[in-house]
Amino acid sequence: MMRTILMICSLVGSSCVTAAVLGAELPDSTAAAGHDVVVVKNFSFLPATLHVRAGATVTWKNADGEPHTVVSDSGTFRSAAMDEGDSFQVTFDRPGAYRFFCSIHPHMTGTIIVE
């Protein structure tokens, strides 16, 4: 089952993640095997903090009527502007805390905790 989550993170190391923009839609409360989901809704990342295991892939899905981005504080990953229904995916290979924000709406922040 895929968890619906909204977050902001920064990566500790430059080789910790792989990022890709996905065109496929993911349901808000269902997930593909091995994926954790952060939902962007009402100008928030839900959940704001997500705990995952090393090697997990996190998908951010924009369920808002406005465009949003996902940008790590360290600059390790950065999505393009995502319209409603668009997704962005990052695989976290190393333990650490990864803070992120929306570059369009900088008050939107979150953290991915990789254990």
Stockholm file with secondary structure:
# STOCKHOLM 1.0

chainA/1-115         MMRTILMICSLVGSSCVTAAVLGAELPDSTAAAGHDVVVVKNFSFLPATLHVRAGATVTWKNADGEPHTVVSDSGTFRSAAMDEGDSFQVTFDRPGAYRFFCSIHPHMTGTIIVE
#=GR chainA/1-115 SS CCCCCCCCBCCSSTTSEEEEEECSCCCSSCCCTTEEEEEEETTEEESSEEEECTTEEEEEEECSSSCBCCEETTSSCBCCCBCTTCEEEEEECSCEEEEEECSSSTTCEEEEEEC
#=GC SS_cons         CCCCCCCCBCCSSTTSEEEEEECSCCCSSCCCTTEEEEEEETTEEESSEEEECTTEEEEEEECSSSCBCCEETTSSCBCCCBCTTCEEEEEECSCEEEEEECSSSTTCEEEEEEC
//
